[in-house]
Amino acid sequence: MHLGAPEASLMETRNFTAAREMAAGGSWLLPTMNGELRLAKPPLPTWAVAAVMRVTGTTDNLGVLRLPAALMATLLVFFFWQLAQELTTELPGDAEAPGRTAWLAALILASSLLLLTVGRDGQWDIFSNSFLVGALWVLVRGWRQRAPGYGWFALGGLFLGLSILSKGPVALYSLLLPFLGCLLSPLSRWRATVRTQWRGGLVAMGVALLVGAAWPLYVLYHVAPEALRVAQLEVAAWSDRHVKSLWYYGQLPVFTGVWVMVALAAVLVPYSQPRLQRYVPVAFTLGWLVTTLVLLSVVPEKKTRYMLPLLLPLVLLMGGLLRYWEVLFRTQVVPRADRLVLRSWASVLAVVCVLVPAAMTFFPLPGFDGHSVRFWVAVPAFGLLGALALFYGFRRPHPGRLSGISIMLLALVVTLLLPAYPVWEGRDKAGLRRLAQVRHHPGLPQLPWYSLQEVPIKQVWQAGRSIPQLQPEWRAVPHHPIVVFSLSPVAPQLPLFWQRQVHVQLVDSFYTGRTREAGRWLVSIVEPNATPTH
């Protein structure tokens, strides 16, 4: 819903710009971004967006271009649901209500804040993680077969290869390695089964290498020097870009959104472990969570979306806890600790229901302030949900009802407030001309575009076309008018032998940020003189 609401992020503009050049006739095996080779990321997500562009005929509708990422987020939930069923089957609690724990875990994952944000962002992580979770599901299914299930292992290898084609070996490190490590450890009840199915594992490995290595080998064969240079830069980025504290991923429970109190209760091991034994393989899942946390934390480069592999074992624990509460609160005697957790959960939901209308009042935006229809719909809706949360948390405790209120609260926020994104992002841009407007300036669309400095990729995306940089070795004077972008007047920056033979006319300008201080680019037309000067 509202996929087109937020502006394109930096990662999205890189992906969408490369996809646009593919769809316009560029190479699908050697992608380009602003006319230059783009080898920093594997091409599968870019192929998906380029295919959507070809099919729909649109290259700038963000809601359409984000559809592949949204589809992969949906597949991730489905794959995780199937994986959770494989992991929780044969447990005592699953026998009472087959598949219930897995279904609750999938519901939490689908409505978590992290997946809702990552799943609507057209970049690489959602592709690589979704395929990897699909691989884990079919591999576990294969390992649980009594007879050799080579078909499952071949499918698992295919998913592993597609994950590699989406973001290289990243998901292998952050998802596959900790999962397999715990699966082969004493923490797992499937340890012996995995070892007996070693031939299937070799099949999966062979298919994964065949699929995942195809594109890197093609690139190495055709542009080896550039590929090696990019690989060195990407490896260096792990230690010198986006460096965060070792404890950065400790904020994971917050990114479960409306389920934050359930998440905190699940990671409080003395509380959760005895309650989860019947519903979740506790030792294995906690080991999976802790191992993933360690592997991600030791890498200096950290980002919010890198927490997605951490979310999966946490959500499985949370699903087990919800299932435990469902059974517990049907009885007459409920321990005080469980009542306290449920009341805390209800209190958080009620506070959110108060804060959202308050924010709409104190931070008014056009169409979302106290005089808007949205506001007068939001106030009674949030008020009703807050009252229900308190009722089912304190007066008549009911975890199932609180789960439903959490889902409705999330749906209300997404439906009413997500359209505020564009308004919020454009709050300081009034009166500042943007490149998206300049591109329609009369006379400019028909001319070739160049720049004297490197144009930020977000601006290249807004331009709707490539803006290659004029190179110093270009000695030939243009025979036809060209558009030149620059941070300062063009004429003094042109080669001396150009200055006598061309005429420069400043025709427009634009700003790149929310304020004038963010930077202003000049747009000039450079055209040859009618009679060359000697």
N, C-alpha and C positions, 0 to 999 in steps of 0.2 A: 504494500500500500504506500502511496506517495513516493515511489522510487525516485522520481525526479526532483524531490524537494531540496536536498542539500546540494551545494555547488560541488563540482568535481574536485576531489582531493588531488594532491600532487601525484600519488601513485596511479590514480585513475587517469589523469591526463596523459601520463606516460603510456599507459596501456591503450587508451582510446586513440591517442595520436598515432601510435604504431598500427593499430587496427585500421584506422582511416586510410593510411597509406597503403596497407595491404589491399583493402577493398577498392582503392582507386587504381589498382593495377600493379602495385609493388610486389616484391618477392614474398612469398609465404614461408619460405625456408630460411631466408636471410632477411629478417625484418629490419625496417628502418624507422627512425624517429626523427622528424624534421630533416629528412633526406640523408641521415647518417646511420650507419649500422647500429642496431639495437640488439646486443647479444647478452646484456646483463641478466635477463630473465628468459627462461624457456618460453616457447611461443603458444602453448595450448590455450591459455586464457585469451590471448590476443586473437588466435584463430576463431574462438567462439564469438567474440565481439565482432570481428570482421565478417563472419558468416551472417550474423544478425543484420549488419549494415547492408550486406548484399541482398538479403531476403526482403528487408523492410524498406530499403532505399533511403533510410535516414542515417545521418552521420553525427547529429548533434542533439538528439533527443535522449537525455540522460535516463529517463524512465525506461526507454526501450533498450539502451545499451547496458543497463544494469540487470536485465533479465537473465543472462547466463549466470551471473553471480547469485541471484536469487534462486534460480533453479538448483545450483550446486548446494546452497544452504538447505533447501528442501530435501535434496538427496542425502545430505549429511545427517539430517534428523532421521530419515528412513533407515540409513545404514546403521546409525547408532542404536536405533530401536531394535533392529535385528541382532546386532552384536550383544546388546543387553539381554535379549532373550536367550542367546546361547550361553551367556555367563551366569544367568540366574536360574536356568532350568535345573531340575533335579534337587533344588533346595527345598526344605520343608515348607517355607512360606509360599513358594511358587506352586506347590501341589494344591494348596488351599484355593488359590485364585491364579490359574496359569496365565503368565504373561502380564499380570497386573503391575508388578514392580518395574518391568521394562517399559511399559506404557507410561507410567508416571514419570520415569526418568526422561523419556523422550519428550513428554509434555513440558517439563522444566527446561530442557535444552532448547526447544523451539521458542519458548517465551523468555529466554534469558537476554539480558541487555547486551552481552558481548556478541551473541550470535545475531541479534537484530541489527547491530551496527556493522559487524564484519560481513554479514550476509547480504547487505545492500550496497556494499562497496566493491566496485568493479575492478578488483586486483587479483593477485595470485594466491593468497593464503587460503581462501575459501575453496579453491579448486584442489590444491594439493592436500589439504586436510580431509576434504570430503572423499576423494579417491582413496586416501590411506585408510580411513575408517571403513570404507567399503571393502578394502583388501583384508583388514582385520576380521571383519564379519565372515567373509567366505573362507578365509584360512582357518578360523576356529571351527567353522562348519565342516571343513575338510578333515581337520584333526580329530573331530569327534565321530567321524564315520568309522564303523567297524571294518568295512572293506576299503581298499584304496580309492579315494575320491579324487582322481586326477583332474576331473573337470572343474571341481571347486578350486583346486590349486592353480590350474591354468588361469581361471578367472581372477583369482587373487593376484597372480603375477601380472595380469593385464592392468588391474587397478593400481598396482605398485608402479608399473611403467608409466601410466597416465599421471600419477602423482609426481614422478620425476620430471615428466614433460611439462608440469605445471609450475614447479618451483625448485627443480633440482633435488638434491638429497636432503633438503631441510626437514620435510615431514618424516623422512626415514630416521633422522636423528631425534626429533622431538616427540614422535608418536610411536613408530615401529620399534625402535631400540628399547625404550623403557617397557613397552608392553611385552615384547618377546623375552626381555630379561626377567621380568616377573613370572611370565608363563613357564619358563624353564627352571625357575627357582623352587625351593621347598614351599614357597607361599602358595603355589598353584596345585590344584588337584588334577590338572591335565598334563602334568609334567611327563609322565610315562607315555601317555598317548602321543604327545608331540614327538617324542623320540622314536617311537615305532613307525611314525609316518614320515620318516626322513626323506624317502624318495619323492613324496609329494612336495616337500619343501624345496627340493632341488628343481622340480618342475616349475614351481612358482618363481624361484630365483632366475632360472633360465629365461622364462617369458618376460620377467621384469627387466632384465638386462637387454633383451632383444628390443623391447619397446622403448624403454627409457634412454638407452644409449644411442638410438638411431639418429636423433637430431644433433646431439653434441658431436658425434663422429662426422656427420655431414659438414658441420660448421668447421671442425678442425681440418677437414680435407680441403675446404675451399678458402677459408680465411684464418689459417692457424695463428699468425702473429697477433691479429686483433683479438682473437678468441682467448689466447693466453694472457694478453694484457688485461682484458676485462676480468678474467678469472682471478688474477692477482689483486685487482682493485676490489672485487667482491669479497675475497678472503680477508683483505685488510680492513674492510668495512665492519667486520664482526667485532673488531677491537677498538676502532677509533670513531665510529659514528653511532649516534643515539645511545651513548653509554649511560647506563643508569645504575643505581645502587644494587647491591647483592639482594636486597630485600624487596625489590620492586614488585615482584609478583605476589607479594603478601596481600595485595589489595584485591586478589581474585574474587573473594566472596562478594565484594561490592558490585562486580560486573555480572552477578546473577540477577541484579535488578530487584524485582518485587519478591524474590526468594532469598534475600540476603540473610534473614534470620535462620531460615532452614539450612543455608550453607554454613553459617557459623556453628550451628548445632551439630552438623555432620562432621566438621573437622575437629570438634571438641571430642577427642578420642575416648576419654574416660566415660563420657556420657553416651556417645553414639555406638561404640563397639558392641556392648552387650545387647543393645536393642536391634542391631542390624544382622545378627548372626543367622536368623531364619530367612532373610530376604536377599542378602548380597554376600558374595564371597569377600568378606571384610578384609582379611589379611592380604589377599591378592590386590584388591582395589586400593587399599591404603598404600601398599608397596608401589603400585603403578603411579599413584598421585605423587608420592614423595620422590620417587626416582625421576619422574618428569620434571618436578620442581627443581631438583638439584641440577639436572642436565641443562635446563633453560637458564637457571640463575648463574651458572659459571661462565656463560657467554656474556661478555660485556655489553654487546648490543641488545637492547630490550625495547619492545614496543607493546602497546596494548593488545594488538591483534595476535601477537605471538603467544598469548595466554590460552588460545583456543584448545591446544592439546591438553592443557591442565584442566580445562573445564569438564572434559568428558568423564574422567574417574570421579570428580567431585559430584557431578550430576547423578552418576550411578548411586553414590552414597546417599544423596538427597532423595532419590526415588525410593530407596529402601526405607529411609526414615519416614517419608510420607505414608508408605504402606504400613509400617509399624504403627503409626498414629491412627490410621484408619481402623485397625483392629483394636488398638488400646482404648480409644474413646468410645467404643461400643460397650465397654464394661462399666461397672458401677464405681470401681476403684481406680483412680488415675493418680500416679505419683505426682508429687508437688513439682518436681523438676520439669516434667512434661507440660504441666499446666503453665508454668512460668515461661517456657519457650513459646508456647502457643499464644500467650498474652503479649509477649514481646513482638511476635510476628504481627499480630493484630494492631498493636500500637504503632509499628512502623508504617503499616498500610494507612492507618488513620492520619498520621502526621503528613504523609504524602498527599492525602486527599485535602488537607488544609493548606499545604504549601503551594500547590499548583494554582488554585484560584488567587491566593495571596500574591504570587509572582506575577500573574496576569494583571493585578491591580497596581503593584508598585513598579513594575517594569513594562509600562504600556507600549504595545506595538500596534500600528494601524491594522484594524480587523481583529485584534485580540485583546483590546482594552475593555474597560468597564462599560462601554457603550455598545459593544459588539454583540451579535447574536451568539457567537461562540462562548463569550463570557457567561451569558445568561443560561446557556445550556450546560456549561461546565459547573457552575456553582451548585445547582441541585443534584446533578449527576455525581459529582465528587462527594457532596454532602451525604447522599444516600449510601454510597459505597463505604464511606468512612464510618457511618453509623452501623452498617451491617458488619463491618470488620470488628468493631468493638463488641457488638452483640454476640457474634460467633467466636470471639476470642475470650470474652469475660463471662457473659451471662450464660450462654449455652455453648461451650467449647465444641467446635466441630472442624477438624482439619480439612475435610472435603469441601465444606462451604468456604473456608478461607482460601483454598486453592482456586475455587471459582471466582471469588472476589478479586484475587490477584490477577487472574487472566482478564477479567473485565476492566480492571483498573489500567492494565497495560494497553488493552484495546482502545480505551477511552483516550489515553494520552496520545497514542499513535494517530487516532482518527482526528482528534480536535487540534492537537498542538504541533504535529509534525509539519503541517503547512507553514508554521511560523519560521521554519528554517530560512527560507529565502528572504523573509522580511527582516529577520535578525541579521543575517549576513550582509544585507544591503543597507543597514541602518545608518552608516556613516558615509555612504557613497553618493549621497544626493548631490547632483551638480557636477560630479566628476565623470568625464567622458571615458568610456571603456573601449578596448580594442574590438569587442563584439559590435560596437556601433560604427567604429571607423571602417570596418570591413565593407560596409555598405555605402561609403562615401562615393559620390559619382565619379567615375573614371578610374577608380582604383581596382575594382575586381577584375578588369580586363588585362591588367599589366602584371608582369613578373614582380615578385616581392623578394627583397634581400635585406640584410641588416649589416651594420658595421660592428656591432657587438652581439654577443650571444643572447638571443631572446629567451627569457624564461619559458619553460615548457608549458606552463599554464597559459601564457599569452599565445603561444603557438596553437594550443588547443582552441582558444577563443577566436583566433584568426580563421580557423576553418581550412587552413592550407599550410604548406611548409614555408618557412622563412629562412632559407639558407644564408649563412654568413659570407659576406664578400671577403675573399682571401687576398692577402697582400700580393700574391704572385699573379693575380688577374691583371694583365696589362692591356688587354683589348678594350677600347672604349665601346660602350654599348651602342649598337646601331638603332635601337628603338628605346622609347622611354621605359624606365624601370622605377619601382617604388623602393625607397630605402628608409629603413627604420634606424634611429640612432638616439643616443642619450644626450647629445649636444649637436649644434649645427653641423650639417653634413659637409658643406663646401671645404672648410679647412682640413677635413680628415681625408679627402679624396687624394689619390696620387697626383703629383704635380702635372704629369702629362695628361691627366683627365681635366684638370681645372680650366684649361684654356679651350677645351673642346666640348664641354657640356654646360648646360644651364640647370641650376638648382632652384626649385620652388617649394617652399614649406606649405603644405596643404592641410595638415591636421596634426593632432597630438592626442595622447591618451595617458591615463594613470594606471598603475599596476596594482595599487593597494587601496585601502579604505580611506587614506588621507593623502593629501598632496605631498607630504614628506616621504611617502613610500616610493616615489620615483615617477618621473614623467618621460615618456618617449616621444620623439618628434617623428613625423611622417612626412617625407619629402618625395617629390618626383624629380628624378634626374633624367634629362633628355639631351640628346646630342644637338649641338648647334646646327642650324640650317646650312651654314657654310663653315667648314672646319677652319680654325685659325692656325696660321703657319708662323 
